[in-house]
Amino acid sequence: MPLSERARAISLSVTLALDARAKALADQGRDIINMSVGEPDFPAPKVVREAASRRVLSGDVRYTPAAGTKALRKAIGEQVGSLRGIAAYAPEEVTVCHSTKHALSGAMLTLVDPGDEVLLFLPAWVSYVEIVRIAGGVPVSVPSRADCGPDFDAIERAITPRTKAVLLNSPSNPTGYVWTHDEVRRLAELCERKGLWILSDEIYRRLVYEGEPNLSPASISPAIRARTVVLDGASKSLAMTGYRIGFAAAPREIAGGIERLHSHLTGAPNTVSQEGYLAALTGQEPPEIAEMCAEFDRRRRWLVSALEDMGLTVPWPRGAFYAFPDVRAYLDERGTRGFCEDVLEKENLALVPGTAFGVDTHVRLSYALSLDAIQKAAARLRNFLEKHPHRAAALASAGARR
């Protein structure tokens, strides 16, 4: 059956494909440790589960408005404002979506015309490129510094008369890099000067473990807020991945555009998930969140230390729940994809190749699994590296860098 050109041009998500492969091997009886998917290994907070259960048991599970319930939009608008130190967003400036990915795709379809360019800062989350293309835009990849921070000379060079927007993801997936306040301000000033929109993917905002907190461009000034779309949700910081709930907060013309699109493409967000999310936003932050963050921090420090002890260089991850070690010394002509295939087949360890994020020098490890599993995974990776034919040259290279 012939597919449309649009469908033929879209690639399957690499992370989901790898996760499916790892699960298939596990179903065959293989002892797989899966570090490929970024999903918290914690349940949603009790207040969320109780609220969702009450809604289901009430029998009152109906359609809501396409933009979400008024109560949830109001709660999100107030939380976005209070956590970012700015005035609350009005309910009309908030559109509730099925996920943050859904919010991003809606924002892209609302803002981007065919041929418009959108700057992506490498390494970039696997779906960004395809979402820009689906909207008819042109993804423009911008290399970053060696520490995975922004290279502003490269950013300036990448801007053309066709540039419409930049897509900022801080804390970053896959690196865990958190943009400094000065870096966010510099980007915001550049976008204001060039007349660009900022799509700010802040899904990992709560997961910053040290140093200054994440700064949203919307916090910088009213003028920057007026050209920023804040994209966030419940999947990461509230461990509500399966609930599929997120939002876009933006000037009401943009929020309204997203609402109109989604009213035809997907309809109302999940009623039960909206109820659970509203419960999490009402009153104090659920206590489980701080506990989860503290555990992620403990795992982060252990894993990065272990990777460095193997002789790998790891950009320091201040946020999210990923480590992104440089493995270029161990690569053959197959690049990081071949590296990950070999680790999976020989050591039963699932990682994500850097090619999924636009760089073929690093691999991504998620530490959203128990410390015991992380320690076993590290032992498997160490065993793989120690047996690797490039091991001696890799250690010599690592020694020279130090």
C-alpha positions as CSV (number, residue, x, y, z in Angstrom):
1,M,0.0,0.0,0.0
2,P,1.6,3.4,-1.0
3,L,2.2,5.8,1.8
4,S,2.1,9.6,1.6
5,E,5.4,11.3,1.1
6,R,5.0,12.8,4.6
7,A,4.8,9.3,6.2
8,R,7.6,7.9,4.1
9,A,9.9,10.7,5.2
10,I,9.4,10.2,9.0
11,S,11.9,7.9,10.8
12,L,10.8,5.8,13.8
13,S,12.0,7.2,17.1
14,V,15.4,5.6,17.8
15,T,14.9,5.5,21.5
16,L,11.5,3.7,21.2
17,A,12.9,1.3,18.7
18,L,15.8,0.4,21.0
19,D,13.5,0.0,23.9
20,A,11.3,-2.3,21.9
21,R,14.4,-4.4,20.9
22,A,15.6,-4.6,24.5
23,K,12.1,-5.7,25.6
24,A,12.0,-8.3,22.9
25,L,15.3,-9.8,24.0
26,A,14.1,-9.7,27.6
27,D,11.0,-11.6,26.5
28,Q,13.3,-14.3,25.1
29,G,14.8,-14.8,28.5
30,R,17.8,-12.5,28.1
31,D,18.9,-10.6,31.3
32,I,18.7,-7.1,29.8
33,I,19.4,-3.9,31.6
34,N,17.6,-1.2,29.7
35,M,19.2,2.3,30.0
36,S,17.7,3.5,26.7
37,V,14.4,5.2,27.7
38,G,14.0,8.3,29.8
39,E,11.2,7.3,32.1
40,P,11.2,7.7,35.9
41,D,11.1,4.4,37.7
42,F,8.9,5.9,40.5
43,P,5.1,5.8,40.7
44,A,3.2,9.1,40.3
45,P,2.6,10.8,43.7
46,K,-0.1,9.3,45.9
47,V,-2.3,12.5,45.5
48,V,-2.2,12.0,41.7
49,R,-3.2,8.3,41.9
50,E,-6.0,9.0,44.4
51,A,-7.5,11.8,42.4
52,A,-7.3,9.9,39.1
53,S,-9.0,6.9,40.8
54,R,-11.7,9.0,42.3
55,R,-12.5,10.4,38.9
56,V,-12.7,7.0,37.3
57,L,-14.9,5.6,40.0
58,S,-17.2,8.6,39.9
59,G,-18.3,7.6,36.4
60,D,-18.0,11.2,35.3
61,V,-15.3,10.8,32.7
62,R,-16.5,12.9,29.8
63,Y,-14.9,15.1,27.1
64,T,-13.4,18.4,28.4
65,P,-12.7,21.5,26.3
66,A,-10.0,20.9,23.7
67,A,-7.6,23.2,25.7
68,G,-8.3,21.4,28.9
69,T,-10.5,22.2,31.9
70,K,-10.6,25.8,33.1
71,A,-9.5,24.7,36.6
72,L,-6.4,22.9,35.3
73,R,-5.5,25.8,32.9
74,K,-5.8,28.2,35.8
75,A,-3.6,26.1,38.1
76,I,-1.0,25.6,35.4
77,G,-0.9,29.3,34.7
78,E,-0.4,30.2,38.3
79,Q,2.3,27.5,38.8
80,V,4.2,28.6,35.7
81,G,4.2,32.1,36.9
82,S,5.1,31.4,40.6
83,L,7.9,28.9,39.8
84,R,9.5,31.3,37.2
85,G,9.0,34.5,39.3
86,I,6.6,36.2,36.9
87,A,3.0,37.1,36.7
88,A,0.6,34.2,36.3
89,Y,-0.5,33.1,32.8
90,A,-4.2,33.6,32.2
91,P,-6.2,30.4,31.5
92,E,-6.5,31.6,27.9
93,E,-2.7,31.6,27.6
94,V,-2.5,27.9,28.5
95,T,-3.4,24.9,26.3
96,V,-3.4,21.5,28.0
97,C,-2.1,18.8,25.7
98,H,-1.6,15.0,25.7
99,S,2.1,15.4,26.5
100,T,4.9,17.9,26.2
101,K,5.7,16.3,22.8
102,H,2.1,17.0,21.8
103,A,2.4,20.6,23.0
104,L,5.6,21.1,21.1
105,S,4.2,19.6,17.9
106,G,1.1,21.9,18.3
107,A,3.3,24.9,18.8
108,M,5.5,24.1,15.8
109,L,2.4,23.7,13.6
110,T,1.1,27.0,14.9
111,L,4.3,29.0,14.3
112,V,6.1,27.5,11.4
113,D,5.3,27.9,7.8
114,P,6.8,25.8,5.0
115,G,10.5,26.6,4.5
116,D,10.9,28.4,7.9
117,E,14.1,27.4,9.7
118,V,14.2,26.3,13.3
119,L,17.6,26.1,15.1
120,L,18.3,23.0,17.1
121,F,21.2,22.9,19.5
122,L,23.1,19.7,19.3
123,P,23.0,17.2,20.7
124,A,19.2,17.5,20.5
125,W,16.4,15.2,21.5
126,V,15.5,12.6,18.9
127,S,12.0,13.9,18.0
128,Y,12.9,17.5,17.4
129,V,14.1,17.1,13.8
130,E,11.0,15.1,12.8
131,I,8.6,17.5,14.5
132,V,10.1,20.5,12.6
133,R,9.9,18.6,9.3
134,I,6.3,17.5,9.9
135,A,5.4,21.2,10.3
136,G,7.0,21.9,7.0
137,G,10.0,23.6,8.6
138,V,13.7,23.1,8.0
139,P,15.6,21.9,11.1
140,V,19.0,23.6,11.3
141,S,21.5,21.8,13.6
142,V,23.9,24.0,15.5
143,P,26.9,22.4,17.2
144,S,27.6,23.1,20.8
145,R,30.8,23.4,22.8
146,A,32.8,20.4,24.0
147,D,31.0,20.6,27.4
148,C,27.6,20.6,25.5
149,G,27.0,24.2,26.3
150,P,25.9,26.7,23.7
151,D,28.4,28.0,21.1
152,F,27.0,31.5,20.4
153,D,29.3,32.1,17.4
154,A,27.8,29.1,15.8
155,I,24.3,30.2,16.7
156,E,24.8,33.6,15.1
157,R,26.3,32.0,12.0
158,A,23.3,29.7,11.7
159,I,20.7,32.5,11.6
160,T,19.4,33.5,8.2
161,P,16.5,35.5,6.9
162,R,14.4,32.3,6.9
163,T,15.0,31.6,10.6
164,K,11.7,31.6,12.5
165,A,12.5,30.1,15.9
166,V,15.0,28.4,18.2
167,L,14.3,25.3,20.2
168,L,15.8,25.5,23.7
169,N,15.9,22.4,25.9
170,S,17.3,23.0,29.4
171,P,18.0,20.8,31.3
172,S,19.0,18.9,28.2
173,N,18.1,15.5,26.9
174,P,20.5,13.8,26.2
175,T,23.3,15.6,28.0
176,G,21.8,16.8,31.3
177,Y,23.4,20.2,30.6
178,V,21.7,23.1,32.2
179,W,22.1,26.5,30.5
180,T,23.5,29.1,32.8
181,H,21.4,32.2,33.5
182,D,23.9,34.3,31.5
183,E,23.6,31.9,28.5
184,V,19.7,32.0,28.6
185,R,19.8,35.8,28.7
186,R,22.2,36.0,25.9
187,L,20.1,33.7,23.7
188,A,17.0,35.7,24.6
189,E,18.6,39.0,23.7
190,L,19.7,37.5,20.4
191,C,16.2,36.3,19.6
192,E,14.7,39.7,20.5
193,R,17.2,41.4,18.3
194,K,16.6,39.0,15.4
195,G,12.9,38.8,15.9
196,L,12.9,35.0,16.6
197,W,10.5,32.9,18.6
198,I,11.8,30.8,21.5
199,L,10.3,27.3,22.0
200,S,11.4,26.5,25.5
201,D,11.1,22.8,26.3
202,E,11.3,22.8,30.1
203,I,10.1,19.3,30.8
204,Y,13.1,18.6,33.1
205,R,13.0,22.0,34.8
206,R,12.4,20.5,38.3
207,L,15.3,18.0,37.9
208,V,18.3,20.3,38.6
209,Y,20.5,18.9,41.3
210,E,23.1,21.6,42.0
211,G,24.1,25.2,41.2
212,E,21.6,27.8,40.0
213,P,18.1,26.7,39.1
214,N,16.9,26.5,35.5
215,L,16.0,29.9,34.1
216,S,13.1,30.1,31.7
217,P,13.4,32.7,28.9
218,A,9.9,33.8,29.9
219,S,11.3,35.1,33.2
220,I,13.7,37.6,31.7
221,S,11.4,40.4,30.6
222,P,7.8,41.0,29.3
223,A,9.2,41.4,25.8
224,I,10.9,38.0,25.9
225,R,7.9,36.4,27.5
226,A,5.9,37.7,24.5
227,R,8.0,35.7,22.1
228,T,8.4,32.5,24.2
229,V,6.3,29.4,24.2
230,V,6.9,27.5,27.5
231,L,6.5,23.7,27.0
232,D,6.3,21.5,30.1
233,G,4.3,18.7,31.6
234,A,3.9,16.0,34.2
235,S,5.9,13.1,32.7
236,K,9.3,13.7,34.2
237,S,9.0,15.7,37.4
238,L,5.8,14.0,38.6
239,A,6.6,10.5,37.1
240,M,3.3,10.6,35.2
241,T,4.6,9.2,31.9
242,G,1.7,6.9,31.1
243,Y,-0.8,9.6,32.0
244,R,0.2,11.6,28.9
245,I,-0.4,15.2,30.0
246,G,1.5,18.4,29.3
247,F,0.9,22.0,28.3
248,A,2.0,25.0,26.3
249,A,1.9,28.4,28.0
250,A,2.2,31.3,25.5
251,P,0.7,34.5,24.3
252,R,-3.0,33.8,23.9
253,E,-2.9,34.0,20.1
254,I,-0.4,31.1,20.0
255,A,-2.2,29.2,22.8
256,G,-5.4,29.6,20.9
257,G,-3.8,28.4,17.6
258,I,-2.6,25.2,19.4
259,E,-6.1,24.7,20.8
260,R,-7.7,25.0,17.4
261,L,-5.3,22.6,15.8
262,H,-5.7,20.0,18.6
263,S,-9.5,20.4,18.5
264,H,-9.4,18.8,15.1
265,L,-6.4,16.5,15.3
266,T,-6.6,15.0,18.8
267,G,-9.6,16.4,20.7
268,A,-9.7,16.9,24.4
269,P,-6.8,15.8,26.7
270,N,-7.4,12.8,28.9
271,T,-10.0,13.7,31.6
272,V,-8.6,11.3,34.2
273,S,-5.0,12.6,33.7
274,Q,-6.2,16.2,33.9
275,E,-7.7,15.4,37.3
276,G,-4.5,13.8,38.6
277,Y,-2.4,16.7,37.3
278,L,-4.7,19.2,38.9
279,A,-4.3,17.4,42.3
280,A,-0.5,17.6,42.0
281,L,-0.6,21.3,41.4
282,T,-3.0,22.1,44.2
283,G,-1.3,23.1,47.4
284,Q,2.2,22.1,48.3
285,E,4.4,20.1,46.0
286,P,3.9,16.3,46.7
287,P,6.6,15.2,49.0
288,E,7.5,12.2,46.8
289,I,9.1,14.7,44.2
290,A,11.9,15.9,46.5
291,E,12.6,12.3,47.4
292,M,12.7,11.2,43.8
293,C,15.1,14.1,42.9
294,A,17.4,13.2,45.8
295,E,17.6,9.6,44.6
296,F,18.3,10.7,41.0
297,D,21.1,12.9,42.3
298,R,22.6,10.0,44.2
299,R,22.5,7.8,41.1
300,R,23.9,10.6,38.9
301,R,27.0,11.1,41.1
302,W,27.7,7.4,41.3
303,L,27.2,6.8,37.5
304,V,29.3,9.7,36.4
305,S,32.1,8.7,38.7
306,A,32.0,5.2,37.5
307,L,32.1,6.3,33.8
308,E,35.1,8.5,34.5
309,D,36.8,5.7,36.3
310,M,36.5,3.7,33.1
311,G,38.5,6.4,31.3
312,L,35.5,8.0,29.6
313,T,35.0,11.8,29.4
314,V,31.5,12.8,30.6
315,P,30.0,16.3,30.2
316,W,28.8,17.1,33.7
317,P,25.0,16.7,33.9
318,R,23.5,19.2,36.4
319,G,20.0,18.1,35.5
320,A,17.6,15.6,33.8
321,F,18.5,11.9,34.4
322,Y,21.1,11.1,31.7
323,A,24.8,10.8,31.3
324,F,26.4,11.3,27.9
325,P,29.9,9.8,27.8
326,D,32.3,10.3,24.9
327,V,33.1,6.9,23.4
328,R,34.7,7.9,20.1
329,A,37.9,6.1,20.9
330,Y,36.0,2.8,20.8
331,L,34.1,3.3,17.5
332,D,34.6,1.6,14.2
333,E,33.0,2.5,10.8
334,R,29.5,1.8,12.2
335,G,29.8,4.6,14.7
336,T,27.8,4.8,17.9
337,R,25.0,2.7,16.5
338,G,27.4,-0.2,16.1
339,F,28.8,0.4,19.5
340,C,25.4,0.2,21.1
341,E,24.5,-2.9,19.0
342,D,27.6,-4.7,20.3
343,V,27.0,-3.7,23.9
344,L,23.5,-5.0,23.7
345,E,24.4,-8.3,22.1
346,K,27.5,-9.0,24.1
347,E,26.6,-7.6,27.5
348,N,22.8,-7.4,27.5
349,L,23.0,-3.6,28.1
350,A,20.8,-1.2,26.1
351,L,22.1,2.3,25.5
352,V,21.2,5.0,22.9
353,P,23.7,5.9,20.2
354,G,24.6,9.6,19.8
355,T,23.4,9.5,16.2
356,A,19.9,9.7,17.6
357,F,20.8,13.1,18.9
358,G,22.8,14.4,15.9
359,V,26.3,13.5,17.2
360,D,28.2,10.3,16.5
361,T,30.7,10.5,19.3
362,H,28.8,9.9,22.5
363,V,26.1,7.5,23.9
364,R,23.3,8.2,26.3
365,L,22.7,6.3,29.5
366,S,19.6,6.9,31.5
367,Y,19.9,6.6,35.3
368,A,16.1,6.4,35.7
369,L,16.5,2.9,37.2
370,S,17.6,1.5,40.5
371,L,21.1,2.1,41.8
372,D,21.6,-1.7,42.0
373,A,20.7,-1.9,38.3
374,I,23.0,1.0,37.4
375,Q,25.9,-0.7,39.2
376,K,25.3,-3.9,37.4
377,A,25.1,-2.0,34.1
378,A,28.3,-0.2,34.8
379,A,30.1,-3.5,35.4
380,R,28.8,-4.8,32.1
381,L,30.0,-1.7,30.3
382,R,33.4,-1.8,32.0
383,N,33.7,-5.5,30.9
384,F,32.8,-4.5,27.3
385,L,35.4,-1.7,27.2
386,E,38.2,-3.8,28.8
387,K,37.8,-6.5,26.2
388,H,37.5,-3.9,23.3
389,P,40.3,-4.1,20.7
390,H,40.6,-0.3,20.9
391,R,41.1,-0.3,24.7
392,A,44.8,0.5,24.9
393,A,44.5,3.3,22.4
394,A,41.5,4.7,24.2
395,L,43.3,4.7,27.6
396,A,46.3,6.4,26.0
397,S,44.0,9.1,24.5
398,A,42.2,9.6,27.8
399,G,45.5,9.9,29.6
400,A,46.7,12.5,27.1
401,R,43.5,14.6,27.6
402,R,44.1,14.6,31.3
